[in-house]
Amino acid sequence: MTSRQSRLSTQLKRAPTRYRPIARLAAGGMAEVWRAEAIFEDGGSHPVAIKRVLPELGKPLFRSMFEDEARLGMLLQHDNIVRVYDARDVGGTFIMVMELVDGDTLKGLLDPAWERGAGMPVPSALFVARQLAAALDYVHTLTGPEGDHLGIVHRDVSPHNLLLGRDGGVKLTDFGLADASVHASARSEDMVGGKLGYLAPEIVLQQGSDHRIDNFALGIVLWEMLAGRRLFQGHDDGETVRNVARCEIPSLHAARHVPKDVDRYVQQLLARDPAARPPSAAAIVASLDALLARHGAGVSADDVALLVGLHVARRDRDARAELAVHELGLAELLAAELEDFVAQQRGGEAPLDPREFELGLTRGVRGSLRPMRGDFD
């Protein structure tokens, strides 16, 4: 660990006295993410996210990869990348304390739209892609304290790992599969990182790869935002891999009436030959800025905030409705069971009115549906 990393880590570890998990937000193959609070000595608190290795995955490789992710995350400081504040061992479980983005993943935003076959507005899609390109330009060109190039390649760019905030922020996250010279553990050369539907052809064809695989994945994300559907995803993994290898890119202009120059540029991003693609993320930023000037003048983080705000409101409304239906169904079930029980106890007499027990039943149901809580103190 560099002296800069060490100072940052020490400073952040000294500030909070403890972390208090509130609710689990997501769980994946290796880790889970919790909404939490950092508690300070003066009693104040600050919202954070806590990512921890799943307890059942205690293998040294997983632990080492998680530590690499935390080490790399503490180096990255960019407006379009989720910050990592702290990393520590708590009771034998490794946790990472990160910036909490109040919103959802791009995947969470796109899934309901894809169900309707709807694409994102062209200006908003270009803006989100531009912010992602800025994040990739930063990581691809980052150097260490001695000026040495760190060779960072994210390797898992996808809508799952792009967070959109209600403030309009666009932030890349999850560097767990990234390549970087600061990593302590070596990755196996035959290890295929990333989600199959967002891989570049050179990866599945085992032709060697570099930072351009991230730029290709950005092209997939942009195509999918505009098209309103997945690009390479097949009925099974085999079909998905074959689709990636063929790299046939349907025209967005013909299918969705996307402007021709936008369609041509997306086709360039998704060229099968890496040499035919834009050479760098910086070049992508410049090209997207030019497209935004023609097709999205005035688009800003406010437009993303509006999309995210509408999505979160709809998501939370649907969640409340689902919970209400669940509570009603469970209450009716308990009331029916109560009627049967009372009837048996009275020898067949008319049962008590279940409405007399409504308050108690409602409290009982709500009590059983409280979110999981844990303790990382």
C-alpha positions in Angstrom: 0.0 0.0 0.0 1.4 3.4 -0.9 1.9 6.2 1.7 -1.0 8.1 0.2 -3.3 5.1 0.5 -2.2 4.5 4.0 -2.8 8.1 5.1 -6.3 8.1 3.5 -7.2 4.7 5.1 -6.0 5.8 8.5 -7.9 9.1 8.4 -11.1 7.4 7.4 -10.8 4.6 9.9 -10.3 7.1 12.8 -13.4 9.2 12.0 -16.3 6.9 12.6 -16.6 5.0 15.9 -18.7 2.3 14.4 -21.0 1.4 11.5 -24.7 0.5 11.9 -26.3 -1.6 9.1 -29.9 -0.7 8.4 -31.1 -2.9 5.5 -29.7 -5.2 2.9 -29.8 -3.6 -0.6 -28.5 -6.4 -2.8 -26.6 -9.7 -2.8 -24.5 -11.3 -5.5 -22.2 -14.2 -6.0 -19.4 -13.1 -3.7 -20.8 -10.2 -1.6 -23.8 -8.4 -0.3 -24.4 -4.6 0.1 -26.1 -2.9 3.0 -27.5 0.5 3.6 -25.8 1.7 6.8 -24.8 4.7 8.9 -21.3 5.7 10.0 -21.6 6.8 13.7 -19.2 9.4 15.0 -18.1 10.3 18.6 -20.3 13.3 18.8 -23.4 11.2 18.0 -23.7 12.4 14.5 -24.1 10.0 11.6 -23.7 9.8 7.8 -25.3 7.4 5.3 -22.9 4.9 3.7 -23.1 1.6 1.9 -21.3 -1.5 3.3 -20.2 -4.3 1.0 -19.0 -7.5 2.7 -17.8 -10.8 1.5 -20.5 -13.4 2.1 -19.6 -15.4 5.2 -19.8 -18.8 3.3 -17.1 -17.6 0.9 -14.1 -17.7 3.2 -11.7 -18.9 0.5 -8.3 -17.0 0.3 -8.8 -16.2 -3.4 -12.2 -14.4 -2.7 -10.7 -12.6 0.3 -7.7 -11.5 -1.7 -9.8 -10.2 -4.6 -12.0 -8.3 -2.2 -8.9 -6.7 -0.6 -7.6 -5.8 -4.0 -10.9 -4.1 -4.8 -10.8 -2.1 -1.6 -7.2 -1.1 -2.2 -7.9 0.0 -5.7 -11.2 1.7 -4.7 -9.4 3.9 -2.1 -7.1 5.2 -5.0 -10.0 6.2 -7.2 -11.4 9.7 -6.7 -13.6 10.9 -9.6 -17.1 12.3 -9.7 -18.3 9.4 -11.8 -16.9 6.6 -9.6 -18.3 5.4 -6.3 -15.9 6.3 -3.5 -14.5 3.7 -1.1 -14.0 5.3 2.3 -12.8 2.4 4.5 -12.0 -1.3 4.5 -11.6 -3.5 7.6 -11.9 -6.9 9.1 -14.9 -7.3 11.4 -15.1 -10.6 13.3 -13.3 -12.4 10.5 -15.5 -10.9 7.8 -14.0 -8.3 5.4 -16.1 -5.2 4.7 -15.8 -2.2 2.5 -17.4 1.1 3.4 -18.5 3.1 0.3 -20.4 6.1 -0.8 -24.2 5.5 -0.7 -25.9 6.5 -4.0 -29.5 7.3 -3.4 -31.2 5.9 -6.5 -30.9 2.7 -8.4 -28.7 0.9 -10.9 -29.1 1.6 -14.6 -30.3 -2.0 -14.9 -33.1 -1.2 -12.3 -34.1 1.7 -14.4 -34.0 -0.1 -17.7 -35.7 -3.4 -16.8 -39.3 -1.9 -16.5 -38.7 0.0 -19.7 -37.5 -3.1 -21.5 -40.6 -4.9 -20.4 -42.6 -2.3 -22.4 -40.0 -2.4 -25.3 -39.2 1.3 -24.6 -35.8 2.9 -25.0 -34.3 5.8 -23.1 -34.6 9.3 -24.7 -31.6 9.8 -27.0 -30.2 12.9 -25.1 -30.4 11.2 -21.7 -28.8 8.0 -23.1 -25.9 10.0 -24.6 -25.4 11.9 -21.4 -25.3 8.7 -19.2 -22.8 7.1 -21.7 -20.7 10.3 -21.7 -20.4 10.2 -17.9 -19.5 6.5 -18.0 -16.8 7.3 -20.7 -15.4 10.0 -18.4 -15.1 7.5 -15.6 -13.3 5.0 -17.9 -11.0 7.7 -19.2 -9.9 8.4 -15.6 -9.3 4.8 -14.7 -7.6 3.8 -17.9 -5.1 6.7 -17.7 -4.5 6.8 -13.9 -1.0 6.8 -12.7 0.5 6.1 -9.3 2.4 8.5 -7.0 5.6 7.7 -8.8 4.0 8.4 -12.2 3.8 4.8 -13.2 0.7 3.8 -15.2 -1.6 1.6 -13.1 -3.0 -0.4 -16.1 -6.6 -0.4 -14.7 -9.2 -2.2 -16.8 -12.7 -2.5 -15.2 -13.7 -5.7 -17.0 -17.3 -5.7 -15.8 -18.9 -2.6 -17.3 -22.7 -3.2 -17.5 -26.0 -1.6 -16.4 -25.7 -3.6 -13.2 -22.6 -1.6 -12.2 -23.7 1.8 -13.1 -25.5 3.7 -10.4 -27.8 6.6 -11.1 -28.7 8.9 -8.2 -31.7 11.0 -7.6 -29.4 14.0 -7.8 -28.6 13.0 -11.4 -25.2 11.5 -10.5 -23.9 8.7 -12.8 -21.3 6.5 -11.0 -19.4 3.4 -12.0 -18.9 0.9 -9.2 -17.7 -2.7 -8.5 -14.0 -3.0 -9.5 -14.0 -6.6 -8.1 -12.9 -8.1 -11.4 -10.6 -5.2 -12.5 -7.1 -5.6 -13.7 -4.6 -3.3 -12.1 -0.8 -3.2 -11.3 -1.6 -2.4 -7.7 -3.3 -5.8 -7.1 -1.5 -8.1 -4.7 -3.1 -11.3 -6.1 -2.5 -12.4 -9.7 -5.5 -13.3 -11.8 -5.5 -16.5 -13.8 -4.9 -15.9 -17.5 -7.9 -18.1 -18.4 -10.2 -16.3 -16.0 -13.1 -14.7 -17.9 -14.4 -11.7 -15.9 -17.6 -9.9 -16.5 -21.1 -10.7 -17.5 -21.4 -12.8 -20.7 -23.8 -10.4 -22.5 -21.3 -7.5 -22.0 -18.1 -9.2 -23.2 -16.1 -8.1 -26.2 -15.6 -10.7 -29.1 -11.8 -10.9 -28.4 -12.5 -12.2 -25.0 -14.7 -15.1 -26.0 -12.4 -15.8 -29.0 -9.4 -15.8 -26.6 -7.5 -13.3 -28.7 -6.1 -11.1 -26.0 -7.6 -7.9 -24.7 -6.8 -4.5 -23.3 -8.7 -1.4 -22.1 -10.8 -1.4 -25.3 -13.0 -4.1 -23.8 -14.4 -1.6 -21.4 -15.1 0.8 -24.2 -16.9 -2.0 -26.1 -19.0 -2.7 -23.1 -19.9 1.0 -23.0 -21.1 0.7 -26.6 -23.3 -2.3 -25.6 -24.8 -0.2 -22.7 -25.5 2.7 -25.0 -27.0 0.5 -27.7 -29.3 -1.2 -25.1 -30.4 2.2 -23.6 -31.5 3.3 -27.0 -32.9 0.1 -28.3 -35.0 -0.8 -25.3 -33.7 -4.4 -25.2 -30.7 -6.6 -24.7 -28.1 -6.8 -27.5 -26.3 -10.2 -27.2 -28.4 -12.0 -24.5 -29.6 -15.4 -25.7 -31.8 -18.1 -24.3 -28.8 -19.7 -22.6 -25.1 -18.9 -22.0 -24.0 -20.8 -25.1 -26.3 -18.7 -27.4 -25.1 -15.5 -25.7 -21.4 -16.4 -26.2 -22.1 -17.2 -29.9 -23.9 -13.9 -30.3 -20.9 -12.0 -28.8 -18.5 -13.9 -31.2 -20.6 -13.0 -34.3 -21.0 -9.4 -33.1 -23.9 -8.6 -35.4 -25.2 -5.1 -34.4 -28.8 -4.3 -35.6 -29.3 -0.7 -36.8 -30.8 1.6 -34.2 -32.0 4.0 -36.9 -34.0 1.4 -38.8 -35.5 -0.1 -35.6 -35.9 2.9 -33.3 -35.5 6.0 -35.5 -32.4 6.9 -33.6 -30.5 9.7 -35.5 -28.3 8.3 -38.2 -25.1 9.8 -36.9 -25.7 8.4 -33.4 -26.4 5.0 -34.9 -23.2 5.2 -37.0 -21.2 6.0 -33.9 -22.7 3.2 -31.8 -21.8 0.8 -34.7 -18.2 2.1 -34.5 -18.1 1.6 -30.7 -19.2 -2.0 -31.4 -16.8 -2.8 -34.2 -15.8 -6.5 -34.1 -12.1 -5.5 -34.7 -10.7 -3.6 -31.7 -8.5 -1.5 -34.1 -11.7 -0.1 -35.8 -13.1 1.2 -32.5 -12.4 4.6 -31.0 -8.8 4.4 -29.5 -9.6 5.6 -26.1 -12.3 6.6 -23.6 -11.1 10.2 -24.0 -11.9 10.0 -27.7 -15.4 8.6 -26.8 -16.0 11.6 -24.4 -15.2 14.0 -27.2 -17.4 12.3 -29.8 -20.3 12.0 -27.3 -20.0 15.7 -26.5 -20.3 16.5 -30.2 -23.4 14.3 -30.5 -24.9 15.9 -27.4 -24.3 19.3 -28.9 -26.4 18.2 -32.0 -29.1 16.1 -30.3 -29.1 16.9 -26.6 -28.3 20.6 -26.2 -29.2 21.5 -22.6 -29.4 18.0 -21.3 -27.8 17.7 -17.9 -27.8 15.8 -14.6 -31.3 17.3 -14.0 -32.7 15.1 -16.8 -31.2 12.0 -15.2 -32.5 13.1 -11.9 -36.0 13.4 -13.3 -35.8 9.9 -14.9 -34.5 8.4 -11.6 -37.0 10.3 -9.5 -39.9 9.0 -11.5 -38.5 5.4 -11.5 -37.9 5.4 -7.7 -41.3 6.8 -7.0 -42.9 4.1 -9.2 -40.7 1.4 -7.7 -41.5 2.4 -4.1 -45.2 2.7 -4.9 -45.2 -0.8 -6.4 -43.3 -2.1 -3.4 -45.8 -0.6 -1.0 -48.7 -2.0 -3.0 -47.1 -5.5 -3.0 -46.5 -5.3 0.8 -50.1 -4.2 1.4 -51.5 -7.1 -0.7 -49.2 -9.5 1.2 -50.3 -8.1 4.6 -54.0 -8.3 3.6 -53.6 -11.8 2.3 -51.8 -12.9 5.4 -54.2 -11.2 7.7 -57.1 -12.9 6.0 -55.4 -16.2 6.3 -54.7 -15.7 10.0 -58.3 -14.6 10.6 -59.6 -17.7 8.8 -57.4 -19.9 10.9 -58.6 -18.1 14.0 -62.2 -18.7 13.1 -61.6 -22.4 12.7 -59.7 -22.5 16.0 -62.4 -20.6 18.0 -65.1 -22.8 16.4 -63.3 -25.9 17.5 -62.9 -24.6 21.0 -66.6 -23.6 21.3 -67.8 -26.9 20.0 -69.2 -25.5 16.8 -70.7 -22.3 18.2 -70.6 -19.1 16.0 -67.0 -17.8 15.9 -66.0 -14.4 17.2 -66.0 -11.6 14.7 -62.4 -11.5 13.2 -62.6 -7.7 13.0 -62.3 -7.7 16.7 -58.7 -8.9 16.2 -57.8 -6.6 13.3 -55.4 -4.4 15.2 -53.6 -7.2 16.8 -53.3 -9.1 13.5 -52.0 -6.1 11.7 -49.3 -5.4 14.3 -48.3 -9.1 14.2 -48.0 -9.1 10.4 -46.0 -5.9 10.3 -43.7 -7.2 13.0 -42.9 -10.3 10.9 -42.0 -8.2 7.9 -39.3 -5.9 9.4 -36.1 -5.7 7.4 -33.2 -7.9 8.4 -30.6 -6.2 10.6 -27.1 -7.1 11.4 -24.2 -5.8 13.5 -20.9 -4.8 12.1 -19.8 -2.9 15.2 
